[in-house]
Amino acid sequence: MMPVWKLTPVNLNDPNWQASSHRDIVIIRARDEEAARKLAQKAFGLKTDFPAGGGIKAPPWTRADVVKAERIKRTFYEDNGPDEVLHPSFDSDLKSTAPKP
């Protein structure tokens, strides 16, 4: 049985969100909070060209002051399986929001 985590952005005004393609709740199955945060960053992280001298930028999904993480005890998400982003689903949720060519 693998824990399921809910990652919730709490500070969308942080400029580091420029380095993420998603800025809403994420549900992740992962062995611990650190693994859940790293998986979210890997899934949604973007390379950015922050201006020189603008200070150090940190990936938003890995920062507790920007994203709240909580373990979900009761969920309809499957708790068996590998570390995985469960929501949003790339196959259904995000595909529908992709720009049309």
C-alpha positions, 0 to 999 in steps of 0.5 A: 500500500502506497500513500496518496498525497494532495499538493495544494498551491498556497502562494500563487503570487510567488514568481517561481510559479513561472517555472511550472506548467500547472498551478492547481491541486495535484494528487500523487501516489508516492512513498513519502512527501519528498518523493511526491514533491519531486514527482510533481516538479518533474511532471510540471516543472519548466525551464525559465529564463529568469532575469540575471540578478533576480535572486535564486529561483527555486522549483515551486513544487518542492517548497513547503512555503509555496505548496502544502502537502498532506497525506490523504487517508481516504481516497478513491484513488488506487493506493497500489502501484508505482509513484505516479501523478494521479490528478491531473491525468495527462490522458484526459484532464490536460489533453483537453486543455492543449491548444489546437493546432 
